[in-house]
Amino acid sequence: MRLGRTALLVLVAMFAGAPGAIAHDRDDDDPLVIGHRGAPGYMPDHTLPGYALAAKMGADYIEPDLVATKDGYLIARHEPNITTTTDVASHPEFASRRTTKNVDGIDETGWFASDFTLKEIKTLRAIQPLVFRPQGFNGEFEIPTLEEVIALAKRKGVGIYPETKHPTFHQRLGLALEGRLVNALKKAGWNKKSSPVFIQSFEQSNLKQLNRMTDVRLVQLVDAADVRPDGSLEYYAPWDRPYDWTVSGDPKLLARTFGFFATDAGLAEIKTYADGIGPWKRYIVSTAAVDINGDGTVGDENGDLAVNEGDRKLLPPTTLIQRAHRKGLLIHTWTFRDEDRYLAYDYRGKQLAEYRQFFKLGIDGVFSDFTGTASLARWLYG
């Protein structure tokens, strides 16, 4: 889908008056809507206009993923490798910066934020990394700093939900994220339990350190590598466990996967240092690859000539939400998207149906690439 500038402005105008855009007039027990990377369903990830659009469409929080520049500034990028989310490859002056680095045990080739000063980063522009999403805003928006995101959030009346990306990677570079993030929040006056801030991370030692440094709420992210045909979760590097466990040398941690966090013992452990759990949604409702259309094979069940999530059948929900709540933990899940390729067969293109199911299950918050859809669903079903 290619969405032109005029079409996007019309869309914004529609949502400005839509029920879902009654952004922050929500009951305390309504689930949160979190703008995942801003509003990447409409424009490039992690840009100030994208965050502003998410707020306009009803997000309660906006999510800046944080990586560090060479001179120690925190910027909003999905990964340390900025190759696919910026136009750096089109800058001949930076051609020699292309390199290979090991990120969480995997060699990656490209351009990395840690090899650029903030001044150099500001010469780059954001691009949409997914070819099936609107490309019309590529090259128009700067890469924002954390301070710029906080300032925008304050203007728009929303909170922030930063993720510390690859803390071990940054620590090894001498660019540790924790102190820089805590200092920025303190400077902004957002360093209390009641502040409109959640900090999330896939690594555990990072969150334990932050728990000693700040009073803001913390969330343990929980990943997996894939879903097997039977709906069980699969674990392989680098999505098998928190990377700090992998490098710890601790036999107990090396024997675990992310799946430990979804057990009662794992939830109890999270409660000692964090306020919530942020699992991939397949921990809550998984899917299976089965012969849905009755043609005797398992594959393209919906007839769109592709095999993806749209060909998988929903399985009964797990008890993770209820068990997290019994431990006194919030539970926020990710990621909700409008495209059919991300929607299980049972939803059959009805984006609101997925939100409705999770809201009825008692989820406390959802990360969405399409905050307008999420806000409308909450207004209808939250």
Beta strands, then each sheet from edge to edge (+ up, - down):
strand 1: 32-35
strand 2: 61-62
strand 3: 65-68
strand 4: 74-76
strand 5: 99-103
strand 6: 106-110
strand 7: 159-160
strand 8: 163-164
strand 9: 198-201
strand 10: 217-222
strand 11: 226-227
strand 12: 233-234
strand 13: 276-279
strand 14: 287-288
strand 15: 313-314
strand 16: 330-336
strand 17: 365-368
sheet 1: 7+ 2+ 1+ 17+ 16+ 13+ 10+ 9+
sheet 2: 4+ 3- 8-
sheet 3: 5+ 6-
sheet 4: 11+ 12-
sheet 5: 14+ 15-
end
